[in-house]
Amino acid sequence: MIKRAFASLITWIVVFQLVSITIGYVTRFGMYPWYGQLIKSSFTPPGYYFGIIWPILYISLAILGWNQRWEHKVLSGLKNAA
């Protein structure tokens, strides 16, 4: 059961990362012409921060989604067993 849960978690993370890569690939050409010309506030982080933060964000979302799905499966199983 634990191996299956771990495999499921890894699958969620991989799928979310693939979605992230796909979105980045599709939008990569449309961002630079207009984003570079924007007047940015002094709070705008350097561009390399996004390469660090986005994977962490998508991994966190994958773990949250997996956890919600796993809890739903467990609670449904307990409800049906009663």
FENUR-V710374 format. One line per field, one symbol per residue. phi: phi as a letter, one per 30 degrees, with the letter a starting at -180 (. if undefined). burial: + if it has 24 or more other C-alpha atoms within 12 Angstrom, else -. A space follows every 10 residues. Layout:
phi=???
burial=???
This chain:
phi=.ddddddddd dedddddddd ddddddcddd dddcddcddc ddddddeddd dcdedddddd dddddddddd dddddddddd dd
burial=--------+- -++--++--+ ---------- ---------- ---------- -------++- -++--+---- ---------- --
